[in-house]
Amino acid sequence: MGGVEGRARRVLKWGLAVLLVWAALAYVLLPRLWTHHERQPGIRHMPMVTQTRQGIPGDPIDVGLVGTREDVIRAMVAAGWMPADPVTLKSSIAIIGSVLLNRPDPQAPVSPLYYDGRVEDLAFEKELGRSADRRDHVRFWKVLDRGEEGAPVWLGSATYDRGVGLSHYTGAVTHHIGPDVDAVRDLLIDDLKAAGMVQTVYQVTGLGPTLFGRNGGGDPYYTDGEIWFARLMPDGRRNPDPPAVLAPPAAVGFKDALWGQIAGLVGPQ
């Protein structure tokens, strides 16, 4: 009996040790290794998820811009993203007509989302297909008047609208987003770079790796949890050279490579 009890105690100790190591890695070590705000320390303690009007967690923050309001608007338009119309009776009727009649509406309004208790400051979209039923879009909030580079900082949430339907949570009519939010974030940054509107790009920690996220409409999403920042060219000037790409810390680069393999297994949904 003594031998059996001894083995049981050893198994219990080993199990406890494994549990402690896992907890230390999952909740202490790896989050610290993968967290980096050195390029924008002013956003370190800011929330990284938007909210709906009802306070339900919405789309994740996944993109950032550095520049004045005018710089942002000029850069986005140059990159082929059109400012979204405000939500009014006229614009709401127009988007309904666009979806029902399958006709373009390149500046269709986006539903309001909230960040730090306020609705988006700017919204842009890039229409796909023939109507506002499917589109890439992004909302931006100005969060710092002066960031690390001495210019205003904007945080944004970029997603793909894959169709109109009912919210899984409230039953209200809404656009449903595609699950791969990183793809839209990367497309937006690439469009800005291709338009020559970017000086520098770099990563800052956002929500963190998330495989089974849900937005305010109940739509699933997954993300590597990084915010890609673009420091914009000032005063509408264009960069004749490719923008500088500042590499993340080695641990973050490893995480991104590992996440790419995991996301590949998830695949499009």
C-alpha positions as CSV (number, residue, x, y, z in Angstrom):
1,M,0.0,0.0,0.0
2,G,2.9,2.3,0.9
3,G,4.3,2.0,-2.6
4,V,0.9,2.8,-4.3
5,E,0.4,5.8,-2.0
6,G,4.0,7.0,-2.8
7,R,3.4,6.8,-6.5
8,A,0.1,8.6,-6.1
9,R,1.8,11.4,-4.2
10,R,4.5,11.7,-6.9
11,V,1.9,11.8,-9.7
12,L,0.0,14.4,-7.8
13,K,3.2,16.5,-7.3
14,W,4.2,16.2,-10.9
15,G,0.6,17.2,-11.9
16,L,0.7,20.2,-9.6
17,A,4.1,21.2,-11.0
18,V,2.9,20.9,-14.6
19,L,-0.2,23.0,-13.7
20,L,2.0,25.7,-12.1
21,V,4.4,25.8,-15.1
22,W,1.4,26.1,-17.5
23,A,-0.2,28.9,-15.4
24,A,3.1,30.8,-15.2
25,L,3.6,30.5,-19.0
26,A,0.0,31.3,-19.9
27,Y,-0.7,34.1,-17.5
28,V,2.7,35.7,-16.6
29,L,5.7,34.9,-18.9
30,L,4.2,34.7,-22.4
31,P,1.9,37.7,-22.0
32,R,4.9,39.8,-20.9
33,L,7.1,38.5,-23.7
34,W,4.4,39.3,-26.3
35,T,3.4,42.7,-24.9
36,H,5.2,45.7,-26.5
37,H,4.1,49.3,-26.4
38,E,7.5,50.9,-26.7
39,R,6.6,52.8,-29.9
40,Q,3.3,54.1,-28.5
41,P,3.4,53.8,-24.7
42,G,0.5,56.3,-24.3
43,I,-2.0,53.6,-25.3
44,R,-0.7,50.9,-23.0
45,H,-3.7,51.0,-20.6
46,M,-6.4,51.7,-23.2
47,P,-9.1,49.2,-24.0
48,M,-8.6,47.1,-27.2
49,V,-12.2,46.3,-28.0
50,T,-15.0,48.6,-29.2
51,Q,-18.5,48.4,-27.8
52,T,-22.0,48.6,-29.2
53,R,-24.6,51.2,-28.0
54,Q,-25.8,48.5,-25.6
55,G,-22.3,48.1,-24.1
56,I,-21.7,44.7,-25.8
57,P,-18.1,44.1,-26.8
58,G,-17.8,44.9,-30.5
59,D,-15.0,44.6,-33.1
60,P,-11.4,44.5,-31.9
61,I,-8.9,47.4,-32.3
62,D,-6.4,46.3,-34.9
63,V,-5.0,49.3,-36.8
64,G,-3.5,52.6,-35.8
65,L,-2.6,55.8,-37.6
66,V,-0.3,58.7,-36.6
67,G,-1.1,62.1,-38.2
68,T,-3.6,65.0,-38.1
69,R,-7.2,64.6,-39.1
70,E,-6.5,66.1,-42.5
71,D,-3.5,63.7,-42.9
72,V,-5.8,60.7,-42.2
73,I,-8.5,61.8,-44.6
74,R,-6.1,62.5,-47.4
75,A,-4.2,59.3,-46.9
76,M,-7.3,57.1,-46.8
77,V,-8.8,58.7,-49.9
78,A,-5.5,58.3,-51.8
79,A,-5.5,54.7,-50.8
80,G,-8.9,54.1,-52.3
81,W,-11.0,54.1,-49.1
82,M,-14.0,56.5,-49.2
83,P,-15.4,58.4,-46.2
84,A,-18.6,56.8,-45.0
85,D,-21.7,59.1,-45.0
86,P,-23.2,59.8,-41.6
87,V,-26.2,57.8,-40.5
88,T,-29.3,59.8,-41.6
89,L,-32.7,58.8,-42.9
90,K,-31.5,59.6,-46.5
91,S,-28.3,57.6,-46.2
92,S,-30.1,54.7,-44.5
93,I,-32.6,54.5,-47.3
94,A,-29.8,54.6,-49.8
95,I,-27.9,51.7,-48.3
96,I,-31.2,49.6,-48.1
97,G,-31.7,50.4,-51.8
98,S,-28.0,49.4,-52.5
99,V,-28.4,46.0,-50.9
100,L,-31.9,45.2,-52.2
101,L,-31.3,46.5,-55.8
102,N,-27.6,45.3,-55.9
103,R,-26.3,48.8,-56.9
104,P,-23.2,50.6,-55.7
105,D,-23.1,52.9,-52.7
106,P,-19.4,53.6,-52.2
107,Q,-20.0,55.9,-49.2
108,A,-22.7,54.0,-47.5
109,P,-22.9,54.7,-43.7
110,V,-21.5,52.3,-41.1
111,S,-23.4,51.5,-37.9
112,P,-22.0,53.4,-34.9
113,L,-19.6,51.7,-32.6
114,Y,-18.2,53.1,-29.3
115,Y,-14.7,53.4,-27.9
116,D,-14.1,55.0,-24.5
117,G,-17.8,56.0,-24.4
118,R,-17.9,57.8,-27.8
119,V,-18.8,57.1,-31.3
120,E,-16.2,56.9,-34.0
121,D,-14.6,60.1,-35.2
122,L,-14.0,58.9,-38.8
123,A,-15.1,56.0,-40.9
124,F,-14.1,54.8,-44.3
125,E,-15.0,51.9,-46.6
126,K,-13.8,50.1,-49.7
127,E,-16.7,48.6,-51.6
128,L,-16.4,45.1,-52.9
129,G,-18.8,43.6,-55.4
130,R,-21.7,45.6,-56.7
131,S,-23.4,46.9,-53.5
132,A,-22.9,47.9,-49.9
133,D,-23.8,44.3,-48.9
134,R,-20.1,43.4,-49.0
135,R,-17.3,45.9,-48.2
136,D,-14.1,46.4,-46.2
137,H,-14.5,49.2,-43.7
138,V,-12.7,50.9,-40.8
139,R,-13.7,53.2,-37.9
140,F,-11.2,55.5,-36.3
141,W,-11.1,57.2,-32.9
142,K,-8.6,59.9,-32.0
143,V,-7.1,58.8,-28.7
144,L,-4.0,61.0,-28.2
145,D,-3.4,64.6,-29.2
146,R,0.3,63.9,-29.2
147,G,1.8,60.5,-29.4
148,E,5.4,59.2,-29.3
149,E,6.2,60.9,-32.7
150,G,4.7,64.2,-31.6
151,A,1.5,63.9,-33.7
152,P,-2.1,62.8,-33.0
153,V,-2.7,59.0,-32.6
154,W,-5.8,57.3,-34.0
155,L,-6.9,53.7,-33.1
156,G,-9.2,51.9,-35.5
157,S,-11.1,48.7,-36.1
158,A,-11.0,47.3,-39.6
159,T,-13.3,44.5,-40.6
160,Y,-15.0,42.9,-43.7
161,D,-18.7,43.1,-44.1
162,R,-19.7,39.8,-45.7
163,G,-23.5,40.3,-45.8
164,V,-26.6,41.8,-44.1
165,G,-28.5,39.8,-41.5
166,L,-29.8,39.8,-38.0
167,S,-27.6,40.2,-34.9
168,H,-27.2,36.9,-33.0
169,Y,-27.6,38.9,-29.7
170,T,-30.3,41.5,-30.3
171,G,-32.1,40.4,-33.5
172,A,-31.5,43.9,-35.0
173,V,-30.6,44.2,-38.7
174,T,-26.8,44.5,-39.1
175,H,-23.8,43.7,-41.3
176,H,-22.1,40.4,-40.4
177,I,-18.3,40.5,-40.4
178,G,-15.8,38.0,-41.8
179,P,-13.8,36.1,-39.2
180,D,-10.3,37.0,-40.4
181,V,-10.0,40.6,-39.2
182,D,-6.2,40.6,-39.6
183,A,-6.7,40.2,-43.4
184,V,-8.6,43.5,-43.6
185,R,-6.1,45.3,-41.3
186,D,-3.2,44.1,-43.5
187,L,-5.0,45.2,-46.7
188,L,-5.6,48.7,-45.3
189,I,-1.9,49.1,-44.4
190,D,-0.8,47.8,-47.8
191,D,-3.2,50.2,-49.6
192,L,-1.8,53.1,-47.6
193,K,1.8,52.0,-48.4
194,A,1.0,51.5,-52.1
195,A,-0.4,55.0,-52.3
196,G,2.9,56.4,-50.9
197,M,1.1,57.9,-47.8
198,V,3.2,56.1,-45.1
199,Q,6.6,57.0,-43.6
200,T,6.9,54.1,-41.1
201,V,5.0,51.0,-40.1
202,Y,5.3,49.0,-36.8
203,Q,3.4,46.8,-34.4
204,V,2.0,47.5,-31.0
205,T,0.2,45.0,-28.8
206,G,-3.6,45.1,-29.1
207,L,-6.1,42.6,-27.9
208,G,-3.7,39.7,-27.9
209,P,-4.0,36.4,-29.7
210,T,-7.7,35.5,-29.9
211,L,-9.0,32.4,-31.7
212,F,-12.7,32.4,-30.6
213,G,-13.7,36.1,-30.4
214,R,-17.2,37.3,-30.8
215,N,-18.2,40.8,-31.8
216,G,-21.3,42.8,-30.9
217,G,-23.5,41.0,-33.5
218,G,-22.3,37.6,-32.3
219,D,-20.0,37.0,-35.3
220,P,-16.9,35.0,-34.7
221,Y,-13.5,36.4,-35.4
222,Y,-9.8,35.5,-34.9
223,T,-6.7,37.7,-34.7
224,D,-3.0,37.7,-33.8
225,G,-3.9,40.5,-31.5
226,E,-1.4,43.0,-32.9
227,I,-2.2,46.6,-33.9
228,W,-0.4,47.6,-37.1
229,F,0.5,51.3,-37.0
230,A,1.2,53.6,-40.0
231,R,2.9,56.9,-39.4
232,L,1.4,59.0,-42.2
233,M,3.1,61.4,-44.6
234,P,2.3,65.0,-43.5
235,D,0.4,67.7,-45.5
236,G,-0.6,65.3,-48.3
237,R,3.0,64.6,-49.4
238,R,3.9,61.2,-50.9
239,N,6.8,59.0,-49.9
240,P,8.8,58.2,-53.0
241,D,10.5,55.3,-51.2
242,P,9.1,52.2,-49.5
243,P,8.2,53.0,-45.9
244,A,10.5,51.9,-43.1
245,V,9.2,48.7,-41.4
246,L,10.3,48.5,-37.7
247,A,10.6,44.9,-36.6
248,P,8.8,43.8,-33.4
249,P,10.7,42.2,-30.5
250,A,12.0,38.7,-31.3
251,A,9.4,37.0,-29.0
252,V,6.6,38.8,-30.9
253,G,8.0,37.8,-34.2
254,F,8.0,34.2,-33.0
255,K,4.4,34.5,-31.8
256,D,3.3,35.9,-35.1
257,A,5.0,33.1,-37.0
258,L,3.3,30.5,-34.7
259,W,0.0,32.3,-35.0
260,G,0.2,32.2,-38.8
261,Q,0.3,28.4,-38.7
262,I,-2.6,28.3,-36.2
263,A,-4.7,30.7,-38.3
264,G,-4.0,28.7,-41.4
265,L,-5.6,25.7,-39.7
266,V,-8.7,27.8,-38.9
267,G,-9.0,28.9,-42.5
268,P,-11.7,31.0,-44.1
269,Q,-15.2,30.6,-42.7
